[in-house]
Amino acid sequence: MEELNVAAQIKIYLDDPKASDEVKSNVGKIAKVQKSWEEDIGFGIKVLKVNLLMSDSEGGMESVEKKIREVAHVSEVEVETVTRV
């Protein structure tokens, strides 16, 4: 098994707030989801925040971001933090 030595916190904007469970499940197929939660950002808009664990051999955050953007109901992805663990 690969060593999971990179942690990232991602903010995911959804085009359908009711699809957050589906999006969490699909993101879990891309990288290991350590924790996820919804956060209010104002005016009734919520985002999905996800802490991911992955290997640094997976090609960097750009490839992970690209894969998450391709998930259904994801309108935007913002990487908040990345760190080695």
C-alpha positions, 0 to 999 in steps of 0.5 A: 500500500502506498504511503499517504504523506500529503494532506490537503483541505479542499473547498468544493462549490456544488451546483446542487446542494442536495448532491453533497453525499454523492460528491463526497462518495465520488471524491473518496474514489479519487483520494482518501477522505479523512473528514468532510463537512458543509460550511455556510459561506453566506446568503444561503450558499454552502460549500463542501469542505474535505480533508484528503490524504494522498501520496505525493506520487499521485502527480500533485494537486493539479491532477487531483483538482482536475479529477474533482472538477470532473465529478458531477455537481461540482462547479468549482474547486479551491485548494485551501491548504496542502502539507506533508504529514 
